[in-house]
Amino acid sequence: MSQERIAEIRELLFHLERRIKPLEWDASRNQINEFKKKQLDILRENFTNLSQELNNLEQQD
């Protein structure tokens, strides 16, 4: 079970990172609107939570 969850989390992190990078690029150049700023914050929070969960699962194995 945990190996399947680890693979699933890694895939989710990959997709989140692909969504986060362009938004961070826009934000670094002040080319981002308020909606996208909020979306970026939510994506970063999800990324952090999944990263922590992945670390916990990897430590258990």
VEXPARO-806324 format. One record per residue: x, y, z of N, C-alpha, C, O in turn. Coordinates in steps of 0.05 Angstrom, whole numbers, plus 5000, padded with zeros to 4 digits. Atoms other than C-alpha are relative to their C-alpha. Layout:
N
XYZXYZXYZXYZ...
REM end
This chain:
61
501649765000500050005000501750255000501250444985498549764997505350505020501650064974502050294967498649965026509350394955498250124979499150304964501949895019503150544914499550295007499350464989500649724992501751174955502550174994502150404986497649855006509051394948500150074970500750304963499949955029508651324872497850214993498350394976502249825005501951694872500850295008500250484994499249744990504752264914502150134982502050374977497949905018510852334870498950114974499750324964501349915024506452394809498550265005498650454988501549764993502052914843501950235004501450464995498049794996508253314864501150094973501550334969499049935027510753294792498150194986498950394975502049845014504253574765499650275014499250475001500249754986503754094820502350194993501950434989497749835007510754334805499850124973500750344968500349905027509154404732497950224999498050404981501949784999503254854751501150245015500450465010498949794983507155244803502150174985502150424988497849865013513255434761499250234983500350454986500849765016509755874710498850235016499350465010501249794983505956234764502250145016502050395020497849884986512356354803501550194981502450404990498749845020515556624740498550264996499750484996501749765003509757104730500250185025500450435023499949854975509957314803502750145003502850375014497449884997517357454801500350254982502050424987499949785019516157944744497550195003497050364986502449844994509858254775498050004978496750204972501950045022505657984718497849815008497049644992501950194990500657614761497750155013498150355026502449874988493557794782499449875027500649675034500750094973490357694850499049715000499749555018501050285001486757054830502349804998502349605012497850185004493056734806501949995024503249795029498450004975496756954869498949815020500349665033501350174981491656604911500349704992500749535008499750275011491955994866502949905005503249665013497250084995499555984873500449935029501849745036499850064971499056014949498749735007499949575022501450264995494155424949501749774989502049575002498350215012498655024902502549955017503349725021497650034983504755154945499349865026500949695035500850134976500954945007499649704995500449535011500450285007498754294973502649864995503049635004497450125005505854174950501549945026502749735029498650044974508554265020498749765016500249605027501450224986503253795050500749734988501349545003499350265013504653254999502949935004503549695007497150054995512153325008500449895028502049705032499850104973511353225083498949715002500149545015501150265000506952625072501949804987502249574997498150185013511952325024502449945018503349715020497750054982517652425073499249815023500849645030500950184979513552085128499849714990500749535004500250275011512051495084502749874994503149634999497350105007519251425061501549935026503149745026498750064974521651435134498949745012500349605026501350244989516750885152501149754986501249534998499050235015519550425098502849965006504049774995
REM end
